[in-house]
Amino acid sequence: MDALLPIIIVAIGIAITINLILRKFNIPTIIGYIFTGFTIAYIFDLGSGFDGDLAHIAEFGVVFLMFTIGLEISFKHLQAMKNEVFVNGSLQVFITTFAVFLIAHFFFGLDIKASIIIGAALSLSSTAIVLKLLNESGKINSGFGRRSLGILLFQDMAVIPILLMITIFATTDSSFSKLLATTVVNAVIALALLYVLGKYVLERVLKIVSSSNEIYIATVLLIVIGSSYLAHFFGFSYSLGAFIAGMMIAETKYKYQIEADLIPFRDLLLGLFFVAIGMQIDLGVIGAYLFAITGLLVGIMLLKALLIYLIMRVKTQKRTSIKTALGLSQIGEFALAIVALANSNGLINPIIVQILIVTVVLSMIVTPFILNHISTLADIFVKEVSADDVEIKSSGYKNHVIVCGYGHTGRDVVKKLEAHQIPHVIVEHDIRLVEEARKNHKNIVFGNAAQEHVLRGLDIEDASSIIVAIDNFPKLRMVIEIVHAINPNIEIIASVANELERELLADFNIKHIVSKSEVISDLIVQEALSCKI
């Protein structure tokens, strides 16, 4: 612990400094984290044992990312994406693997097993980087975003048979049919367990623990880590289990709140994941094989982009195909695991392994620059923006009213909105009120309105107004602060108890503040004036 503490302190300091500098040039934090890992690896002379242990922990950054992606995709949504996942995804993996195999075997003279493994590894793209950047930019629901997601989902599933293939190549005394049968049985058991737990257990457990915020968050973490470990126990990737668990919760009322609660854990662990990636950069290898690495980097990214473009053009418009091809042209983090496993089994030359690792990392470094300028790059080939290229909001809310709180005031507000047929959505943090509203067929979600991600999930940018009907004034003020930070132009209607609370909100220049004391006094006066003596 004493030896680890200085490393942690220096790493955090370097990460903050680098990212503050990069932020001025609009360069993503991913690059800062990778350079942080590279820097501390050389400062402290960290060996492979350290970054190997760190990689196991950092892998859960991808796990949490895949869980939150799963929250955005229900089973119905996945069924609607079957063409993107199973057609485009399978074609991309198989065709890229075969093309790289031919080049590696016939052009570079590598043996058949090594060529197949390298082809499979290089066919994979970076789930962690692509989905993180698409989420942050809001492009995940655009035409190329949905298609990229579909291909990445298939690639994650393809990791399982690829790892199985390496096991078969390395094991001479095992029967292929036995290994295949075991894998199929394990897949059925794992999926059945996750489905049963998700459909019949998860929502009931979340309902029980939702009254305590600490227990609730602990339960959510248990769901993510438990589902990922269950998948790993049966021989599959951690991230696949987490993704399925996210899909199970996607249609429940807890979706928005769970996503908001997990963001800090996801971002922290993803940062650690990219630090671990940066620690694998070897300057010695780069110096010794600079031309080979450069050629491989440019060649494989161009080859993947071309193949993905040709596959997409069969049923997709040109601009969307170009953006999807450019966005997935890099080599992904799972390639590192595949190459490392092949190396440990003596299937690939150690020098080739080092060249591949550095090439993978460099391709991941280039990716944020491509994705941040993907529209500009697409303009080089085609400038017409197609309808398919326009972002589609997943929640479907637009020109609606967001009602924060479903207490006495909130209920009265909702009745009035319903009477005037005004589209609205309610957000409430008390599970009992949420259950009651659901029984009465109200459009309500479980969530804390004081969290930015919950409000963004309700499309606050497209809302016509937001009504804050919360009795707790500190929380009411917190919600208004968040709303004002997200969309300072939105109309805010707030309900306060008295003049003092009205004065405390003066900094926000809210035009519509309703004081309960004023309303009550007006009603009393009206009743008094209507009395007949």
Buried (B, 14 or more C-beta within 10 A) or exposed (E): EEEEEEBEEBBEEBBEEBBEEBEEEEBBBBBBBBBBBBBBBEEBEBEEEBBEEBBEEBBBBBBBBBBBBBBBBBBEBBEEBEEBBBBBBBBBBBBBBBBBBEBBBEEEEBEEBBBBBBBBBBBBBBBBBBBBBBBBBEBBBBBBBBBBBBBBBBBBBBBBBBBBBBBBBBEEEEEEEEBEEBBEEBBEEBBEBBBEBBEEEBBEEBBEBBEEEEEBBEBBBEBBBBBBBBBBEBBBBBBBBBBBBBBBBBEBBBBBBBBBBBBEBBBEBBBBBBBBBBBBBBEEBBEEBEEBBEEBBEEBBEBBBBBBBEBBBEEBBBBBBBBBBBBBBBBBBBBBBBBBBBBEBEBBEEEBBBBBBBBBBBBBBBBBEBBBEBBEBBBEBBEEBEEBBEBEEBBEBEEBBBBBBBBEBBBEBBEEBEEEEBEBBBBBBBBEBBBBBBEEEBBBBBBBBBBBBBBBBBBBBBBBBBBBBBBEBEBBBBBBEBBBEBBEEBBBBBBBEEEEBBEBBEEBEBEEBBBBEBEEEEEEEEEEEEEEE
